[in-house]
Amino acid sequence: MIPIPRRLCTLLISAVIGAAAGSVMADSRPDITVAVAKNPSRLDPMAENSNVNARVMKNVLETLIYTDSQNNGALTPGLAEKWQLIDDKTLEFSLRQNVQCHNGETFDAEDVAFSLGPERFLGEQAPGWAIAQPYLGGLDRVEVVNAHRVRIHFKQADPLLELRFANWMSEMVCKDAFEAAGSWESWLKQPVGTGPYRLAEVKHGDYIKLEAFDQYWSDQAPAKSVTFKEVPEIAARIAGLKTGEYQIVTELTPDQFALLQDDPNTQIAGGPVRIIRVIAFDEQHPQLKNPKMRQALSYAIDRELIVDALYQGHASVPNGLQMKVFGNLYVPDHQGTPYDPDKARQLLKEAGYKGEEISYRYLQDYYTGEVNTAQILVDMWRQVGLNVKLELKENWGQIEDAPEGRGIFNWSNSAEYPDPLGQIYRLYGPEGWFQRNKTYQSDAFNQWGEQLKSTDKAKRVEAMRELLEIYERQDPPGTYLHTLPMLYGVRANLQWTPTDNPFMDLGARMLRIQG
């Protein structure tokens, strides 16, 4: 007989006891089905940066620091028990001990180093580099001090070091499981993390099923399983909620509230999140190369009318592409773009526009109220003389990967950090999607954006003012519409508090289940 090492024997016994205890608990917990319009197709955040990915995968993959949306975004311990700034470009984390990965391995500093290393992120050849670069591109190296202490070094001073590891794209993965997958594409089918739920089954185009991970380091998941079921039609989602087939449904609009408000078994949850709905302009389109054309499109929009007609107080028009969560980087005296159809007509005349067709690509309510918003916008543009043609697309690939003929397309601008570096410059700067895909180029925008990275507050405020001016009035890459509400229908026996971002946190922090 081959002797079993003492440590391995202890782990095996603990796993057996934990599994037995967990199965008793899990049997008493309900299964939850969430009806969604769309699920992600690639499950690692560094392979698909989307609202629908965040909604699902942040239940599976966790960050070193937790952002408490119920406490004004306070930073609290996550996978790290504590952290400290060594200097303005170095952050040290002390990791929790006895945290298990979903494959049974212990999570430690090597997993942090791997999550951010060249096999997954660091360097232009890494598979996650292109998508995660706008978030973590300043990373220089990860230093493993010991099994539970790690130092993360950036190339230059960074005003957002802590925020970067408390938000989207800094989710940690488990090294052994990644290597066992054998390839990036295999890994994307079932990433392994440390969250309260683990991935159990994925059927693309149909559902993603999570199961409670009963060796979780904190409070146990309140549901035995959570299935994110694709139900594209909102009417079918609402009908399923009322019958109890679904426990939560997504992408409601206020005009549908009446179908649920008189039902004692359903309730409405949610509100605006840290996202601004925008439309983007592709300056490669023949009719949009002239900035006056893009300015005209913006001045022709009655944003207040859209908010009043579609959202009934559940959304608002921001003061430009900025949010009050930016704190002292918010520019209160900035003047947003007014509704001025006469100015729009004058700009079209100055641009020499002759009524040529401009395409406008959108999806079937990926965003709340997307179809209705697109139809309203086309009518507003028609009233000032713009000939905009709606093009309904089936998926993001048809919008992002096929630029021929693309003029206008729908987008959203998330404030991934409560700072403009997490929104306007992350998205429209040289590392963002728009400049990388050549829908927008601006040297002036980039110069002011680099100043926004300064640790000098006065310089940062000045840079933000200039970026807003360029975005809205000088050389616009798009234009803002309104804050984005995420509204849900929920069965009455669920006490669930949505976050202020796309993440549907269905762990014990935010969810209680009665009966």
Buried (B, 14 or more C-beta within 10 A) or exposed (E): EEEEEEEEEEBEEBEEEBEEEBEEEBEEBBBBBBBBBBBBBBBBBBBBBBBBBBBBBBBBBBBBBBBEBEEEBEBEBBBBEEBEEEEEBBBBBBBBEEBBBBEBBBBBBBBBBBBBBEBBBBEEEBBBBBBBBBBBBBBEEBBBEEEBBBBBBBEEBBBBBBBBBBBBBBBBBBBBBBEEBEEBEEBBEBBBBBBBBBBBEBEEEEBBBBBBBBBBBBEBBBBBBBBBBBBEEBEBBBBBBBEEBBBBBBBBBBEBBEBBEEBEEBBBBBBBBBBBBBBBBBBBBEBBEBBBBBBBBBBBBBBEEBBEBBBEEBBBBBBBBBBEBBEEBBBEEBEBBEBBBEBBBBBBEEBEBEEEEBBBBBBBBBBBBBBBBBEBBBEBBEEBBBBBEBBEBEEBEBBBEEBEBBBBBBBBBBBBBBBBBBBBBBBBBBBBBBBBEEBBBBEEBBEBBEBBBBEEEEBBBBBBBBBBBBBBBEBBBBBBBBBBBBBBBBBEBBBBEBBBBBBBBBBBBBBEBEE
